[in-house]
């Protein structure tokens, strides 16, 4: 494996793609630490520190804040230019994908020539709408934090105002900046996909998740090492947690790549004096066909009702109890999460996997499954097989989804660190890293180098081609280096000026 990383730098095109991706990642991280104009960052940081200390009576709030901050790469905590991250685009993509499967006119448009481009355009327009709405909500929360259940303690915990010069101009400016930041992230993701390595949007999400790893390690050190005096069980708990983490990662990798290979035999056909068919292939049916989508849907649905109730009744105790019950470590939360993951797992398979169409295509091309009659029996066989695989995948997703809050509640693992033991973040990281390794391995094998595995082949999360454009030229990388250097120098100067005021 080490030789594969070394060989990847020997290929000029692959080296350019990796360097281009790393430089774009630097720009993404810089945009997640630059605070929005008009926001007092010191007040916000003090409040986040207070929330982390109140975990015994608000575990649900702490877990939600940790999850939201992880996916924004710290941008939410810093009230940064990229505070919303890439999530509005992800939400818009999911909505359009579901609408394409449910609305017949959109489904017909997607199958037409040039229809995918129109669907992509609709997705970007919907992204702008979501950015404007979410940016407006965030700006209002910064101006009047007492009206937001997540920020209401700021007014009582600090003598300073979060936004010293609040007004309509600040809200308008914040909405424009946040929307522009998300659209800029979308453009950077497209550039990574075209000229870099891996899927750009997924790379950005993964980088934001990995950003929280040093902070999570520090919290684990404070919990199990620095405060272990007189408690001999904490070092053993830390060792057990590390062993459990390796086991969970191995299980996620196995389930992500697991598939049922259904044999497909093609009958011999003679066309124009040539013989076709007479061979056996395999149809891969993934155990976790829906990927991370069921967990995202379940968490979003459980999170937003609590937020809406908190917005409608900001000063009511029962509203906070409902919010904590839906997003905290309670049996209601676990039960609803499991049920929704099962529902959305089967819903995703029902909308995306079409056994009747697959059976018709096999019949037209002279293919059949040994022991199964072509046509309707083949569709029923595929539907039954996929249902069983989906049941196993849904059980696995449910276990992975509830692991972080269970570890926080039973073993006192900090919520930020618990996100790396399961949930959406771990599934995304494993899938994206496998996909990047698969693309790098493809470049290595094409140039007669050994891949990461001497035997077998890495299967990524996506069944698609890699980068679609040419690698970045030397001049493009040079200008990107200059741009990143200017941002770094500007950030250092701003930090020095701010700290000496």
C-alpha angles and dihedrals in degrees: 000000000000090000089053091058090048093048091049089067092052093064109081096210094046091045090053092049093050093047092047091051092050092050092051089049089056090055091048092053093047091054090054094059102043107098121228114261112266097023121116101225094191093064092051094049092050091053093049089053090053092049092053090055094051096063095123095067101027107036091144093054092045092050093049092049091049092050095047092045093049093054092048090050091236091310092117092050091048094041083231134174089264094044093137093042117193095314096104088059091047091050092048091048092051092048093050092046091053092044090051090055095044105035110067095208092055091045090053090047091052091055094050124091108274091008094118090058090054091048088051090051091051089049092054092048089050088049090057090050092051091046092052092048096044092041090053091050091049093047091050089049091053092049096044106022093167090069092057116077089213095052106027094106092062093079092052096040100052135043091211126078119245091223109029094188104037123171144115091292091058092050093048092046092048094049092050093047095046092047092048090048093055093046090049089052089052090053092048089051091053090050091052091049092049103037105014137051125281131003108319100216092046091048091054092050092047093049090051090051094047089049089072093054097089091050091048091051090050091052090049090050091051092047102044106021112025093043097038096100109130093005111094093179096069096071089050090048090053092051091047091050092052091050090047090050092055090048092051092048091049091049092049091050091049095049093043091057097033116115141163110236108212111198115236119194121197119208119233114264131183115216121173094339093312127106120226132184125015092130137106124233134171133241109213114219110190120225090215096039095157093051115196096335098098091056092048092051093046094049093045093050093047093045102048100054089056091049092049092049090048091051092048095046106025097163100041120107093209090056091057090046090053091048092051092046092053096043104025141075099289133124089244090059093047093047095048091045092053094046093048093047090053091046096049093042091059092037091054092048091046092053100038104033113067110188094176093055091046091050092050092049091050091050093050092050094046095252127139140168111248110254094014125095117236121254123023096005089056091051091049091048092051092045092050093046093048091048091056092047091048091053091055092045092049091052090052093047091050092052092047092047096053096042097087098053092041092054090048093050100041105031103024095242109168111255093238092054093042090063089072092057094066144316129091096321096059093046092050093047094049094046095047095045091049090050093050091048090050092053093046090048090052091055091048096049092047088058094045097257124134114259128221090281122044089203126036127005136268113247114209127209094253126060096212142097122279126240111353100201138056120280118267115272125237092257092052092051090047093053090045089053091050091049092049091048091052091051092049093048091046091050092050092049091048091049093050092048092047094049094049097049 
